[in-house]
Amino acid sequence: MRQLYIHGYWHGQKRSDICAGLTNYDSIFWDKQSQDCNVLLGRKVESLSAVFIYGIYFSLLTLAIYSMFTLCRSTMYMTIKKLINKFYS
């Protein structure tokens, strides 16, 4: 996921340039603080992963609830239709 973030969103820039883009410090600072830059990138990737995972989770949950209500609605419609047909026959 980290490689996808670096090469996809940041177009393969150096890590120090990415950290400079995420903060108010220049890339020279991040060249000297490479370990802190790696921690910063790790946190950024983790937060984006969490948003992605929760987005998928809630999308699937919404789809399941919608499907359940659609099934219940069609079942109730068929039951009511059968009752009306029995009443009038």
C-alpha positions as CSV (number, residue, x, y, z in Angstrom):
1,M,0.0,0.0,0.0
2,R,2.9,2.3,0.8
3,Q,4.5,1.8,-2.6
4,L,1.1,2.4,-4.3
5,Y,0.8,5.7,-2.4
6,I,4.3,6.8,-3.2
7,H,4.4,5.8,-6.8
8,G,0.7,6.5,-7.6
9,Y,-0.2,9.7,-5.8
10,W,3.2,11.3,-5.5
11,H,4.5,10.0,-8.9
12,G,7.5,8.3,-7.5
13,Q,9.1,11.4,-5.8
14,K,11.8,11.0,-3.2
15,R,10.5,10.4,0.4
16,S,12.0,13.6,1.6
17,D,10.1,15.6,-1.1
18,I,6.9,13.8,-0.1
19,C,7.3,14.7,3.5
20,A,8.1,18.2,2.5
21,G,4.8,18.3,0.6
22,L,3.0,17.0,3.7
23,T,4.5,19.4,6.2
24,N,5.9,23.0,6.3
25,Y,9.5,21.8,6.4
26,D,11.7,21.6,3.2
27,S,13.2,18.4,1.8
28,I,16.6,19.1,3.1
29,F,15.3,18.9,6.7
30,W,13.6,15.6,5.8
31,D,16.8,14.2,4.3
32,K,18.4,14.6,7.7
33,Q,15.4,13.3,9.5
34,S,14.8,10.2,7.3
35,Q,13.5,8.0,10.1
36,D,10.9,10.6,11.1
37,C,9.9,10.9,7.5
38,N,9.3,7.2,7.3
39,V,7.2,7.3,10.4
40,L,5.2,10.2,8.9
41,L,4.6,8.3,5.6
42,G,3.7,5.2,7.6
43,R,1.0,7.1,9.5
44,K,-0.3,8.7,6.4
45,V,-0.6,5.3,4.6
46,E,-2.3,3.8,7.7
47,S,-4.9,6.6,7.9
48,L,-5.6,6.3,4.1
49,S,-5.9,2.5,4.5
50,A,-8.4,2.9,7.4
51,V,-10.5,5.3,5.3
52,F,-10.4,2.9,2.4
53,I,-11.3,-0.1,4.5
54,Y,-14.2,1.7,6.3
55,G,-15.5,3.0,3.0
56,I,-15.7,-0.5,1.6
57,Y,-17.3,-1.8,4.9
58,F,-20.0,0.9,4.9
59,S,-20.6,0.5,1.2
60,L,-21.2,-3.3,1.6
61,L,-23.3,-2.7,4.8
62,T,-25.5,-0.2,2.9
63,L,-25.9,-2.6,0.0
64,A,-26.9,-5.4,2.4
65,I,-29.4,-3.3,4.2
66,Y,-30.9,-2.0,0.9
67,S,-31.1,-5.6,-0.5
68,M,-32.8,-6.8,2.7
69,F,-35.4,-4.0,2.6
70,T,-36.0,-4.6,-1.1
71,L,-36.6,-8.3,-0.4
72,C,-38.9,-7.6,2.5
73,R,-40.9,-5.1,0.4
74,S,-41.3,-7.5,-2.5
75,T,-42.3,-10.3,-0.1
76,M,-44.9,-8.1,1.6
77,Y,-46.2,-7.0,-1.7
78,M,-46.7,-10.6,-2.9
79,T,-48.4,-11.6,0.4
80,I,-50.8,-8.6,0.3
81,K,-51.6,-9.4,-3.3
82,K,-52.4,-13.0,-2.4
83,L,-54.6,-11.9,0.5
84,I,-56.5,-9.5,-1.8
85,N,-57.0,-12.2,-4.4
86,K,-58.3,-14.6,-1.8
87,F,-60.7,-12.0,-0.4
88,Y,-62.2,-11.2,-3.8
89,S,-62.4,-14.7,-5.1
